[in-house]
């Protein structure tokens, strides 16, 4: 919920990085949007990377000690 990547199936080099200020090709703060969408119950978001669109479903999960966004 703070923008820190704790797991990534496609790019393990992102694990541990703060991605809160990352933007897509259209200058959208996509991680911030993921967090906000998860806070209101989850849902689909669209982003643009490498001249193609990516649709991502996100939701908030509560692990007791902390909450996370999974997408």
N, CA, C and O atoms as CSV, one atom per row, in Angstrom:
chain,resi,resn,atom,element,x,y,z
A,1,UNK,N,N,0.818,-1.204,0.000
A,1,UNK,CA,C,0.000,0.000,0.000
A,1,UNK,C,C,0.859,1.263,0.000
A,1,UNK,O,O,0.338,2.378,0.028
A,2,UNK,N,N,2.175,1.076,-0.032
A,2,UNK,CA,C,3.097,2.218,-0.014
A,2,UNK,C,C,3.940,2.318,-1.274
A,2,UNK,O,O,4.765,3.223,-1.402
A,3,UNK,N,N,3.736,1.384,-2.213
A,3,UNK,CA,C,4.460,1.446,-3.474
A,3,UNK,C,C,5.701,0.578,-3.538
A,3,UNK,O,O,6.382,0.561,-4.564
A,4,UNK,N,N,6.017,-0.149,-2.462
A,4,UNK,CA,C,7.179,-1.031,-2.463
A,4,UNK,C,C,6.789,-2.369,-3.093
A,4,UNK,O,O,5.815,-2.996,-2.677
A,5,UNK,N,N,7.539,-2.791,-4.078
A,5,UNK,CA,C,7.280,-4.076,-4.734
A,5,UNK,C,C,7.830,-5.194,-3.852
A,5,UNK,O,O,9.028,-5.238,-3.573
A,6,UNK,N,N,6.947,-6.102,-3.412
A,6,UNK,CA,C,7.409,-7.212,-2.577
A,6,UNK,C,C,7.476,-8.531,-3.350
A,6,UNK,O,O,8.069,-9.494,-2.863
A,7,UNK,N,N,6.886,-8.591,-4.532
A,7,UNK,CA,C,6.967,-9.775,-5.387
A,7,UNK,C,C,6.620,-9.360,-6.811
A,7,UNK,O,O,5.788,-8.477,-7.020
A,8,UNK,N,N,7.258,-9.995,-7.784
A,8,UNK,CA,C,6.974,-9.706,-9.188
A,8,UNK,C,C,7.283,-10.949,-10.006
A,8,UNK,O,O,8.430,-11.394,-10.056
A,9,UNK,N,N,6.272,-11.508,-10.642
A,9,UNK,CA,C,6.434,-12.754,-11.380
A,9,UNK,C,C,7.223,-12.646,-12.663
A,9,UNK,O,O,7.806,-13.632,-13.113
A,10,UNK,N,N,7.255,-11.473,-13.260
A,10,UNK,CA,C,7.928,-11.327,-14.549
A,10,UNK,C,C,9.307,-10.684,-14.428
A,10,UNK,O,O,10.188,-10.950,-15.246
A,11,UNK,N,N,9.502,-9.834,-13.405
A,11,UNK,CA,C,10.764,-9.110,-13.290
A,11,UNK,C,C,11.233,-9.071,-11.836
A,11,UNK,O,O,10.929,-8.114,-11.124
A,12,UNK,N,N,11.961,-10.083,-11.381
A,12,UNK,CA,C,12.400,-10.135,-9.992
A,12,UNK,C,C,13.314,-8.979,-9.593
A,12,UNK,O,O,13.476,-8.719,-8.401
A,13,UNK,N,N,13.910,-8.286,-10.544
A,13,UNK,CA,C,14.779,-7.150,-10.228
A,13,UNK,C,C,13.992,-5.995,-9.595
A,13,UNK,O,O,14.585,-5.118,-8.965
A,14,UNK,N,N,12.656,-5.987,-9.757
A,14,UNK,CA,C,11.829,-4.920,-9.182
A,14,UNK,C,C,11.543,-5.126,-7.697
A,14,UNK,O,O,11.128,-4.190,-7.014
A,15,UNK,N,N,11.757,-6.329,-7.195
A,15,UNK,CA,C,11.463,-6.629,-5.790
A,15,UNK,C,C,12.334,-5.753,-4.886
A,15,UNK,O,O,13.552,-5.678,-5.043
A,16,UNK,N,N,11.670,-5.097,-3.941
A,16,UNK,CA,C,12.351,-4.206,-3.005
A,16,UNK,C,C,12.386,-2.755,-3.442
A,16,UNK,O,O,12.739,-1.883,-2.648
A,17,UNK,N,N,12.027,-2.477,-4.686
A,17,UNK,CA,C,12.070,-1.105,-5.187
A,17,UNK,C,C,10.782,-0.358,-4.846
A,17,UNK,O,O,9.694,-0.934,-4.851
A,18,UNK,N,N,10.927,0.931,-4.552
A,18,UNK,CA,C,9.772,1.790,-4.347
A,18,UNK,C,C,9.312,2.278,-5.717
A,18,UNK,O,O,10.039,2.996,-6.404
A,19,UNK,N,N,8.112,1.888,-6.107
A,19,UNK,CA,C,7.591,2.213,-7.432
A,19,UNK,C,C,6.488,3.268,-7.385
A,19,UNK,O,O,5.817,3.507,-8.389
A,20,UNK,N,N,6.297,3.897,-6.232
A,20,UNK,CA,C,5.211,4.841,-6.013
A,20,UNK,C,C,5.188,5.967,-7.058
A,20,UNK,O,O,4.113,6.389,-7.481
A,21,UNK,N,N,6.351,6.449,-7.471
A,21,UNK,CA,C,6.430,7.571,-8.419
A,21,UNK,C,C,6.632,7.135,-9.862
A,21,UNK,O,O,6.868,7.984,-10.722
A,22,UNK,N,N,6.548,5.836,-10.159
A,22,UNK,CA,C,6.699,5.364,-11.540
A,22,UNK,C,C,5.520,5.809,-12.395
A,22,UNK,O,O,4.381,5.868,-11.934
A,23,UNK,N,N,5.825,6.121,-13.654
A,23,UNK,CA,C,4.793,6.546,-14.611
A,23,UNK,C,C,4.820,5.625,-15.826
A,23,UNK,O,O,5.848,5.038,-16.161
A,24,UNK,N,N,3.656,5.516,-16.480
A,24,UNK,CA,C,3.609,4.796,-17.746
A,24,UNK,C,C,3.921,5.764,-18.879
A,24,UNK,O,O,4.323,6.899,-18.623
A,25,UNK,N,N,3.745,5.342,-20.116
A,25,UNK,CA,C,4.052,6.184,-21.279
A,25,UNK,C,C,3.205,7.439,-21.360
A,25,UNK,O,O,3.625,8.427,-21.962
A,26,UNK,N,N,2.022,7.419,-20.767
A,26,UNK,CA,C,1.130,8.585,-20.797
A,26,UNK,C,C,1.261,9.448,-19.544
A,26,UNK,O,O,0.378,10.252,-19.242
A,27,UNK,N,N,2.372,9.276,-18.810
A,27,UNK,CA,C,2.651,10.023,-17.578
A,27,UNK,C,C,1.616,9.784,-16.476
A,27,UNK,O,O,1.358,10.669,-15.660
A,28,UNK,N,N,1.030,8.597,-16.454
A,28,UNK,CA,C,0.094,8.213,-15.403
A,28,UNK,C,C,0.877,7.532,-14.283
A,28,UNK,O,O,1.679,6.634,-14.537
A,29,UNK,N,N,0.643,7.962,-13.053
A,29,UNK,CA,C,1.259,7.301,-11.899
A,29,UNK,C,C,0.505,6.000,-11.655
A,29,UNK,O,O,-0.409,5.950,-10.831
A,30,UNK,N,N,0.886,4.958,-12.366
A,30,UNK,CA,C,0.100,3.723,-12.372
A,30,UNK,C,C,0.098,2.996,-11.028
A,30,UNK,O,O,-0.905,2.372,-10.683
A,31,UNK,N,N,1.177,3.055,-10.266
A,31,UNK,CA,C,1.200,2.389,-8.963
A,31,UNK,C,C,0.272,3.120,-7.994
A,31,UNK,O,O,-0.441,2.481,-7.221
A,32,UNK,N,N,0.275,4.439,-8.030
A,32,UNK,CA,C,-0.652,5.216,-7.200
A,32,UNK,C,C,-2.095,4.873,-7.551
A,32,UNK,O,O,-2.940,4.725,-6.667
A,33,UNK,N,N,-2.373,4.746,-8.854
A,33,UNK,CA,C,-3.725,4.382,-9.290
A,33,UNK,C,C,-4.104,2.982,-8.813
A,33,UNK,O,O,-5.248,2.745,-8.426
A,34,UNK,N,N,-3.146,2.057,-8.840
A,34,UNK,CA,C,-3.411,0.709,-8.342
A,34,UNK,C,C,-3.774,0.731,-6.856
A,34,UNK,O,O,-4.712,0.057,-6.431
A,35,UNK,N,N,-3.040,1.495,-6.086
A,35,UNK,CA,C,-3.298,1.598,-4.646
A,35,UNK,C,C,-4.677,2.188,-4.390
A,35,UNK,O,O,-5.431,1.666,-3.570
A,36,UNK,N,N,-5.012,3.270,-5.085
A,36,UNK,CA,C,-6.315,3.911,-4.890
A,36,UNK,C,C,-7.464,2.991,-5.301
A,36,UNK,O,O,-8.488,2.933,-4.621
A,37,UNK,N,N,-7.294,2.271,-6.414
A,37,UNK,CA,C,-8.337,1.348,-6.870
A,37,UNK,C,C,-8.524,0.215,-5.863
A,37,UNK,O,O,-9.650,-0.208,-5.603
A,38,UNK,N,N,-7.440,-0.268,-5.309
A,38,UNK,CA,C,-7.516,-1.333,-4.308
A,38,UNK,C,C,-8.233,-0.850,-3.049
A,38,UNK,O,O,-8.991,-1.605,-2.440
A,39,UNK,N,N,-8.000,0.394,-2.657
A,39,UNK,CA,C,-8.631,0.954,-1.453
A,39,UNK,C,C,-10.150,1.011,-1.561
A,39,UNK,O,O,-10.848,0.915,-0.551
A,40,UNK,N,N,-10.668,1.167,-2.781
A,40,UNK,CA,C,-12.126,1.288,-2.963
A,40,UNK,C,C,-12.766,-0.030,-3.375
A,40,UNK,O,O,-13.891,-0.048,-3.874
A,41,UNK,N,N,-12.050,-1.133,-3.169
A,41,UNK,CA,C,-12.648,-2.437,-3.433
A,41,UNK,C,C,-12.059,-3.202,-4.590
A,41,UNK,O,O,-12.476,-4.331,-4.847
A,42,UNK,N,N,-11.112,-2.634,-5.292
A,42,UNK,CA,C,-10.462,-3.327,-6.410
A,42,UNK,C,C,-11.126,-3.043,-7.739
A,42,UNK,O,O,-12.146,-2.358,-7.810
A,43,UNK,N,N,-10.529,-3.584,-8.797
A,43,UNK,CA,C,-11.070,-3.410,-10.134
A,43,UNK,C,C,-9.983,-3.380,-11.188
A,43,UNK,O,O,-8.802,-3.588,-10.909
A,44,UNK,N,N,-10.419,-3.114,-12.406
A,44,UNK,CA,C,-9.527,-3.094,-13.572
A,44,UNK,C,C,-8.959,-1.707,-13.817
A,44,UNK,O,O,-9.644,-0.702,-13.628
A,45,UNK,N,N,-7.698,-1.660,-14.241
A,45,UNK,CA,C,-7.017,-0.427,-14.646
A,45,UNK,C,C,-6.267,-0.691,-15.946
A,45,UNK,O,O,-5.818,-1.809,-16.198
A,46,UNK,N,N,-6.137,0.344,-16.768
A,46,UNK,CA,C,-5.404,0.237,-18.030
A,46,UNK,C,C,-4.210,1.167,-18.013
A,46,UNK,O,O,-4.302,2.311,-17.567
A,47,UNK,N,N,-3.077,0.662,-18.507
A,47,UNK,CA,C,-1.852,1.443,-18.601
A,47,UNK,C,C,-1.214,1.198,-19.950
A,47,UNK,O,O,-1.569,0.255,-20.658
A,48,UNK,N,N,-0.261,2.062,-20.304
A,48,UNK,CA,C,0.400,1.926,-21.594
A,48,UNK,C,C,1.913,1.761,-21.383
A,48,UNK,O,O,2.570,2.621,-20.796
A,49,UNK,N,N,2.443,0.636,-21.877
A,49,UNK,CA,C,3.871,0.348,-21.807
A,49,UNK,C,C,4.336,-0.154,-23.161
A,49,UNK,O,O,3.680,-0.988,-23.786
A,50,UNK,N,N,5.466,0.358,-23.605
A,50,UNK,CA,C,6.072,-0.078,-24.864
A,50,UNK,C,C,5.066,-0.052,-26.014
A,50,UNK,O,O,4.979,-0.998,-26.798
A,51,UNK,N,N,4.313,1.037,-26.103
A,51,UNK,CA,C,3.336,1.277,-27.162
A,51,UNK,C,C,2.214,0.248,-27.216
A,51,UNK,O,O,1.617,0.046,-28.274
A,52,UNK,N,N,1.918,-0.399,-26.104
A,52,UNK,CA,C,0.772,-1.304,-26.048
A,52,UNK,C,C,0.066,-1.125,-24.708
A,52,UNK,O,O,0.669,-0.703,-23.721
A,53,UNK,N,N,-1.217,-1.455,-24.696
A,53,UNK,CA,C,-1.998,-1.297,-23.484
A,53,UNK,C,C,-1.941,-2.552,-22.634
A,53,UNK,O,O,-1.893,-3.670,-23.148
A,54,UNK,N,N,-1.946,-2.349,-21.341
A,54,UNK,CA,C,-1.940,-3.450,-20.387
A,54,UNK,C,C,-3.121,-3.256,-19.451
A,54,UNK,O,O,-3.262,-2.195,-18.843
A,55,UNK,N,N,-3.958,-4.255,-19.329
A,55,UNK,CA,C,-5.074,-4.229,-18.390
A,55,UNK,C,C,-4.667,-5.042,-17.166
A,55,UNK,O,O,-4.178,-6.165,-17.287
A,56,UNK,N,N,-4.874,-4.461,-15.987
A,56,UNK,CA,C,-4.485,-5.103,-14.739
A,56,UNK,C,C,-5.636,-5.052,-13.756
A,56,UNK,O,O,-6.256,-4.006,-13.565
A,57,UNK,N,N,-5.919,-6.186,-13.131
A,57,UNK,CA,C,-6.917,-6.226,-12.065
A,57,UNK,C,C,-6.181,-6.177,-10.737
A,57,UNK,O,O,-5.222,-6.919,-10.523
A,58,UNK,N,N,-6.631,-5.301,-9.842
A,58,UNK,CA,C,-5.999,-5.176,-8.525
A,58,UNK,C,C,-7.044,-5.301,-7.428
A,58,UNK,O,O,-8.220,-4.999,-7.628
A,59,UNK,N,N,-6.588,-5.751,-6.268
A,59,UNK,CA,C,-7.434,-5.728,-5.090
A,59,UNK,C,C,-6.553,-5.666,-3.852
A,59,UNK,O,O,-5.366,-5.988,-3.896
A,60,UNK,N,N,-7.151,-5.249,-2.760
A,60,UNK,CA,C,-6.457,-5.123,-1.491
A,60,UNK,C,C,-6.611,-6.425,-0.708
A,60,UNK,O,O,-7.698,-6.999,-0.637
A,61,UNK,N,N,-5.505,-6.875,-0.127
A,61,UNK,CA,C,-5.573,-8.039,0.748
A,61,UNK,C,C,-5.021,-7.636,2.112
A,61,UNK,O,O,-4.052,-6.882,2.204
A,62,UNK,N,N,-5.641,-8.140,3.153
A,62,UNK,CA,C,-5.224,-7.838,4.517
A,62,UNK,C,C,-4.570,-9.073,5.100
A,62,UNK,O,O,-5.200,-10.125,5.204
A,63,UNK,N,N,-3.312,-8.948,5.481
A,63,UNK,CA,C,-2.560,-10.083,6.019
A,63,UNK,C,C,-2.482,-10.035,7.548
A,63,UNK,O,O,-1.662,-10.732,8.146
A,64,UNK,N,N,-3.324,-9.222,8.181
A,64,UNK,CA,C,-3.334,-9.120,9.630
A,64,UNK,C,C,-2.386,-8.054,10.141
A,64,UNK,O,O,-2.794,-7.167,10.891
A,65,UNK,N,N,-1.133,-8.130,9.745
A,65,UNK,CA,C,-0.134,-7.163,10.183
A,65,UNK,C,C,-0.116,-5.948,9.266
A,65,UNK,O,O,0.132,-4.830,9.717
A,66,UNK,N,N,-0.373,-6.160,8.007
A,66,UNK,CA,C,-0.342,-5.089,7.022
A,66,UNK,C,C,-1.276,-5.431,5.869
A,66,UNK,O,O,-1.723,-6.570,5.737
A,67,UNK,N,N,-1.566,-4.439,5.037
A,67,UNK,CA,C,-2.398,-4.633,3.851
A,67,UNK,C,C,-1.529,-4.461,2.619
A,67,UNK,O,O,-0.551,-3.713,2.628
A,68,UNK,N,N,-1.905,-5.174,1.547
A,68,UNK,CA,C,-1.137,-5.152,0.314
A,68,UNK,C,C,-2.068,-5.043,-0.879
A,68,UNK,O,O,-3.251,-5.373,-0.796
A,69,UNK,N,N,-1.511,-4.572,-1.996
A,69,UNK,CA,C,-2.220,-4.566,-3.267
A,69,UNK,C,C,-1.688,-5.747,-4.064
A,69,UNK,O,O,-0.478,-5.916,-4.211
A,70,UNK,N,N,-2.595,-6.556,-4.574
A,70,UNK,CA,C,-2.197,-7.672,-5.425
A,70,UNK,C,C,-2.807,-7.426,-6.805
A,70,UNK,O,O,-3.962,-7.019,-6.923
A,71,UNK,N,N,-2.018,-7.678,-7.834
A,71,UNK,CA,C,-2.510,-7.416,-9.178
A,71,UNK,C,C,-2.000,-8.425,-10.167
A,71,UNK,O,O,-2.323,-8.347,-11.352
